[in-house]
Amino acid sequence: MRVFLALVISIFILSCSDKKKDKTIYLPASNGNLNNISVVVDNQLWDGAVGEAVRKNFAAPLEGLPQDEPIFAMRQIPPQVFDGFARRSRIILKIEKGELEPTTKVVNEAFAKPQTVIVVGGKTNAEIITQLTDNRRKIVDAFIKEEVKEKQRRINLSLLDDKQMEDALSFSVNIPSAYKIGKATNDFFWIRKSLSNTKTMDLMFYEVPLEAITENDSTIVAITQVRDEITKTQIPGEDDIYMTVEDAYAPSLYKTIIDNKEAYEVRGVWEVKGQYMAGPFITYAIKDEVNQRYLIADGYVYAPSLKKREYIFELESIIKSIKIK
């Protein structure tokens, strides 16, 4: 009898343990287009000031593009129909109004995997709007991190063989096999992806000494000057035609982290002197103190008449896979 009871207890414990494991392991796969937020919010709130605050903060134009394109696309889902397939969206912003303290919470893999859910709540519309506004950067960063991770997963399905570059510049990066090496020297690499006969996505990788980029109010000037020098000397056109940073669009500078190293991110617009050519660029200057250098990774797009947000996002995701050796 004791043996029988022990066996029953053991089975019960294992069953409970398996249920706990199942809850983690068997979450359904998430879904959704990249950079598309599912906003779970009551219709009345969505049509009023709360919805306006959501759109203002998360559908605002992405900096560094020649035409206005939103940081995120979004679709609204009323709470009463937020079930089944809708719960499997990869990034979700959930607005809760009720008897609760003002809050902004990040929840990972609540309903699917991978997934980031941001829950914003408050007792009043004003409290919710304050949470959305004050935590805008935190929310945007959490969603972008999730989307970069998903984009990198897709990129890693088929990779370019770039060993020559990685050995020369002592770093690794995951680039889709759709890209081709356009120019390779000992210290400069130009990698290209054709979108059509004339439209392209491009990457440049090179290094400069630490002292080439000042860390003060002139940092953005130093980075754009380095970029202008490289594009003028390494990618020159005919008859003194060359690419330069567009003066009419002031580039934006941010501090970030890549491969656990301090980095500068610059977003802006480039143009070609003497030609009607222009487009967005994104430059990362990664501080590599061990090797006494900044590793520069630059992506730019030439795609007139096309929307460019997703192209720049692809280049950003590639660059954020960098690991310095």
C-alpha positions as CSV (number, residue, x, y, z in Angstrom):
1,M,0.0,0.0,0.0
2,R,2.8,2.4,0.9
3,V,4.5,1.6,-2.4
4,F,1.3,2.3,-4.3
5,L,0.8,5.7,-2.5
6,A,4.4,6.6,-3.2
7,L,3.9,5.8,-6.9
8,V,0.7,7.9,-7.1
9,I,2.4,10.9,-5.4
10,S,5.4,10.6,-7.8
11,I,3.1,10.6,-10.8
12,F,1.2,13.6,-9.5
13,I,4.5,15.5,-8.9
14,L,5.8,14.7,-12.4
15,S,2.5,15.7,-13.9
16,C,2.5,19.1,-12.2
17,S,6.1,19.5,-13.2
18,D,5.3,18.7,-16.8
19,K,2.4,21.2,-16.8
20,K,4.8,23.9,-15.6
21,K,7.2,23.0,-18.4
22,D,4.5,22.9,-21.0
23,K,3.5,26.5,-20.0
24,T,7.0,27.6,-21.0
25,I,7.8,25.3,-23.8
26,Y,4.6,25.1,-25.7
27,L,3.8,28.8,-26.1
28,P,2.6,29.3,-29.7
29,A,4.8,31.1,-32.2
30,S,4.3,34.8,-32.4
31,N,3.2,36.5,-35.6
32,G,2.9,39.9,-37.3
33,N,4.7,42.1,-39.8
34,L,7.9,43.7,-38.5
35,N,7.5,47.0,-36.7
36,N,3.7,46.7,-36.5
37,I,2.2,47.2,-33.0
38,S,-1.1,45.6,-31.9
39,V,-2.7,48.2,-29.6
40,V,-5.2,46.7,-27.2
41,V,-7.4,49.5,-26.1
42,D,-11.1,50.3,-25.7
43,N,-12.7,52.0,-28.7
44,Q,-13.6,55.0,-26.7
45,L,-10.1,55.5,-25.5
46,W,-8.6,54.9,-29.0
47,D,-10.9,57.6,-30.5
48,G,-10.0,60.1,-27.8
49,A,-7.0,61.7,-26.2
50,V,-5.4,58.4,-25.2
51,G,-5.4,57.1,-28.7
52,E,-4.0,60.4,-29.9
53,A,-1.2,60.1,-27.4
54,V,-0.4,56.5,-28.6
55,R,-0.2,57.7,-32.2
56,K,1.8,60.8,-31.4
57,N,4.4,58.8,-29.5
58,F,4.7,55.6,-31.5
59,A,3.5,56.5,-35.0
60,A,5.6,59.7,-35.2
61,P,8.0,60.1,-38.2
62,L,11.2,58.1,-37.9
63,E,14.2,60.4,-37.9
64,G,16.6,60.4,-40.7
65,L,14.2,59.6,-43.6
66,P,13.7,62.0,-46.5
67,Q,10.0,61.5,-46.4
68,D,7.8,61.0,-43.3
69,E,7.3,57.4,-42.4
70,P,6.2,56.2,-38.9
71,I,8.4,54.6,-36.3
72,F,5.8,51.8,-36.1
73,A,2.6,50.9,-38.0
74,M,-0.2,49.9,-35.7
75,R,-3.6,48.3,-35.5
76,Q,-6.1,48.8,-32.7
77,I,-7.8,45.7,-31.1
78,P,-10.7,46.2,-28.6
79,P,-10.1,44.2,-25.4
80,Q,-13.2,42.0,-25.9
81,V,-11.8,40.5,-29.1
82,F,-8.2,40.3,-27.9
83,D,-8.0,36.5,-28.1
84,G,-6.7,33.6,-30.1
85,F,-4.6,34.7,-33.1
86,A,-4.6,38.4,-32.0
87,R,-2.8,37.4,-28.7
88,R,0.1,36.0,-30.8
89,S,1.2,39.4,-32.1
90,R,5.0,39.8,-31.5
91,I,4.7,43.3,-30.1
92,I,1.7,44.4,-28.1
93,L,0.8,47.7,-26.4
94,K,-2.0,47.1,-23.9
95,I,-3.9,50.0,-22.3
96,E,-5.7,49.4,-19.1
97,K,-7.9,52.0,-17.3
98,G,-9.3,51.2,-13.9
99,E,-8.7,51.3,-10.2
100,L,-4.9,50.8,-10.4
101,E,-1.9,52.9,-9.8
102,P,-0.2,54.5,-12.9
103,T,2.1,51.9,-14.3
104,T,4.2,50.9,-17.3
105,K,5.2,47.2,-17.3
106,V,7.3,45.2,-19.8
107,V,6.1,41.5,-20.0
108,N,8.0,39.1,-22.2
109,E,6.3,36.1,-23.8
110,A,2.9,36.5,-22.1
111,F,0.9,34.8,-24.8
112,A,3.4,33.7,-27.5
113,K,7.1,33.3,-28.2
114,P,9.0,35.5,-28.9
115,Q,6.9,38.4,-27.7
116,T,7.1,41.8,-25.9
117,V,4.0,43.1,-24.3
118,I,3.9,46.6,-22.8
119,V,1.1,47.2,-20.3
120,V,0.3,50.9,-19.6
121,G,-2.4,51.7,-17.0
122,G,-3.9,54.3,-14.8
123,K,-7.1,55.5,-13.2
124,T,-7.7,58.4,-15.5
125,N,-7.0,59.3,-19.1
126,A,-4.5,61.9,-17.9
127,E,-2.5,59.3,-15.9
128,I,-2.4,56.9,-18.9
129,I,-1.2,59.7,-21.2
130,T,1.5,60.7,-18.8
131,Q,2.7,57.1,-18.6
132,L,2.8,56.9,-22.4
133,T,4.7,60.2,-22.8
134,D,7.2,59.8,-19.9
135,N,8.0,56.2,-20.8
136,R,8.1,56.7,-24.6
137,R,11.8,55.9,-25.0
138,K,11.6,52.8,-22.8
139,I,8.6,51.5,-24.8
140,V,10.2,52.2,-28.2
141,D,13.5,50.7,-27.2
142,A,11.7,47.5,-25.9
143,F,9.8,47.1,-29.1
144,I,12.8,47.8,-31.4
145,K,14.9,45.3,-29.5
146,E,12.2,42.6,-30.1
147,E,11.9,43.5,-33.8
148,V,15.7,43.6,-34.3
149,K,15.9,40.1,-32.8
150,E,13.3,38.8,-35.1
151,K,14.9,40.4,-38.2
152,Q,18.2,38.9,-37.2
153,R,16.6,35.5,-36.9
154,R,15.4,35.8,-40.5
155,I,18.8,37.1,-41.7
156,N,20.6,34.2,-40.2
157,L,18.8,31.7,-42.4
158,S,21.2,32.4,-45.2
159,L,24.4,34.4,-44.7
160,L,27.1,36.0,-46.9
161,D,30.6,34.6,-46.7
162,D,32.5,37.7,-45.5
163,K,35.5,36.0,-43.9
164,Q,38.0,38.3,-45.7
165,M,36.4,41.4,-44.2
166,E,36.0,39.9,-40.7
167,D,39.6,38.8,-40.6
168,A,40.9,42.2,-41.9
169,L,38.9,44.3,-39.5
170,S,38.8,41.8,-36.6
171,F,35.0,41.6,-36.1
172,S,32.1,39.4,-37.1
173,V,28.7,40.5,-38.6
174,N,25.8,38.6,-40.0
175,I,24.9,39.8,-43.5
176,P,22.2,38.1,-45.7
177,S,23.5,36.2,-48.7
178,A,21.5,38.5,-51.0
179,Y,24.3,41.1,-50.5
180,K,27.5,41.0,-52.6
181,I,30.9,42.5,-51.9
182,G,31.4,45.5,-54.2
183,K,34.8,46.6,-53.0
184,A,37.4,45.1,-50.7
185,T,40.7,46.6,-49.6
186,N,42.8,46.0,-46.5
187,D,40.8,48.6,-44.5
188,F,37.6,49.3,-46.3
189,F,34.7,47.1,-47.4
190,W,31.7,48.1,-49.5
191,I,28.8,45.6,-49.6
192,R,25.7,46.0,-51.8
193,K,22.2,44.6,-52.3
194,S,20.4,45.3,-55.5
195,L,16.7,46.2,-55.2
196,S,16.4,46.8,-59.0
197,N,18.5,48.0,-61.9
198,T,19.1,51.3,-60.1
199,K,18.0,50.9,-56.5
200,T,20.4,49.6,-53.9
201,M,21.0,49.0,-50.2
202,D,24.7,49.5,-49.2
203,L,26.9,48.8,-46.2
204,M,30.4,50.2,-45.5
205,F,32.8,48.9,-42.9
206,Y,36.1,50.6,-41.9
207,E,38.0,51.8,-38.8
208,V,39.5,55.1,-37.6
209,P,41.7,55.9,-34.6
210,L,40.0,56.8,-31.3
211,E,41.3,60.4,-31.6
212,A,39.5,60.8,-34.9
213,I,36.1,61.2,-33.1
214,T,35.9,63.7,-30.3
215,E,33.5,63.0,-27.5
216,N,31.9,66.4,-26.9
217,D,29.5,68.7,-28.6
218,S,31.4,68.3,-31.9
219,T,31.0,64.5,-32.0
220,I,28.3,64.5,-34.7
221,V,30.5,66.8,-36.8
222,A,33.5,64.6,-36.4
223,I,31.5,61.4,-37.4
224,T,29.9,63.1,-40.5
225,Q,33.3,64.5,-41.6
226,V,34.8,61.0,-41.4
227,R,31.9,59.7,-43.4
228,D,32.3,62.4,-46.0
229,E,36.0,61.7,-46.4
230,I,35.4,58.0,-46.8
231,T,32.6,58.3,-49.4
232,K,34.6,60.9,-51.4
233,T,37.8,58.8,-51.5
234,Q,36.4,55.2,-51.5
235,I,33.2,55.5,-53.5
236,P,34.0,58.4,-56.0
237,G,32.0,59.0,-59.1
238,E,33.0,60.4,-62.5
239,D,34.0,64.1,-62.9
240,D,34.4,64.8,-59.2
241,I,30.9,63.5,-58.3
242,Y,30.7,62.1,-54.8
243,M,28.4,61.4,-51.9
244,T,28.2,63.7,-48.9
245,V,25.9,64.3,-45.9
246,E,23.0,66.5,-46.9
247,D,23.3,69.9,-45.2
248,A,19.6,70.7,-45.4
249,Y,18.7,67.7,-43.1
250,A,20.5,68.0,-39.7
251,P,21.5,64.5,-38.7
252,S,20.6,63.1,-35.3
253,L,23.0,61.7,-32.8
254,Y,22.3,59.1,-30.1
255,K,24.3,57.0,-27.7
256,T,23.8,53.3,-27.8
257,I,25.4,50.0,-27.0
258,I,26.6,47.4,-29.5
259,D,28.4,44.2,-28.4
260,N,28.5,45.6,-24.9
261,K,30.5,48.5,-26.1
262,E,29.7,52.2,-26.2
263,A,28.7,53.4,-29.6
264,Y,27.3,56.5,-31.4
265,E,24.4,56.2,-33.8
266,V,23.9,58.9,-36.4
267,R,20.8,59.1,-38.7
268,G,20.6,61.5,-41.6
269,V,20.2,62.0,-45.3
270,W,23.0,61.8,-47.9
271,E,23.1,63.3,-51.4
272,V,25.4,63.1,-54.4
273,K,27.0,66.4,-55.4
274,G,26.2,67.2,-59.0
275,Q,23.5,64.5,-59.3
276,Y,19.9,64.3,-58.3
277,M,20.5,61.4,-55.9
278,A,19.8,61.2,-52.2
279,G,18.5,58.8,-49.5
280,P,18.8,58.0,-45.8
281,F,21.8,56.6,-44.0
282,I,22.6,55.2,-40.5
283,T,26.1,55.2,-39.1
284,Y,27.4,53.5,-36.0
285,A,30.8,54.4,-34.5
286,I,31.6,51.5,-32.1
287,K,34.2,52.4,-29.5
288,D,36.8,49.6,-29.4
289,E,39.3,50.6,-26.6
290,V,41.1,47.3,-26.7
291,N,42.2,47.9,-30.3
292,Q,42.3,51.7,-29.9
293,R,39.9,52.4,-32.7
294,Y,36.3,53.2,-33.6
295,L,34.9,50.5,-35.9
296,I,32.5,52.3,-38.3
297,A,29.5,50.5,-39.7
298,D,27.4,52.5,-42.2
299,G,24.3,51.6,-44.1
300,Y,22.5,53.7,-46.7
301,V,19.7,53.3,-49.2
302,Y,19.1,54.6,-52.7
303,A,15.5,53.8,-53.6
304,P,13.7,56.8,-55.1
305,S,9.9,56.6,-55.0
306,L,9.9,53.7,-52.5
307,K,9.3,53.8,-48.8
308,K,12.6,53.3,-47.0
309,R,11.8,52.6,-43.3
310,E,12.1,48.8,-43.6
311,Y,15.3,49.1,-45.7
312,I,17.0,51.2,-43.0
313,F,15.7,48.8,-40.4
314,E,17.3,45.9,-42.2
315,L,20.7,47.7,-42.2
316,E,20.3,48.6,-38.6
317,S,19.6,44.9,-37.7
318,I,22.6,43.7,-39.6
319,I,24.9,46.2,-37.9
320,K,23.6,45.4,-34.5
321,S,24.8,41.8,-35.0
322,I,28.4,43.0,-34.9
323,K,30.8,41.2,-32.5
324,I,34.3,42.6,-32.1
325,K,37.1,40.0,-31.9
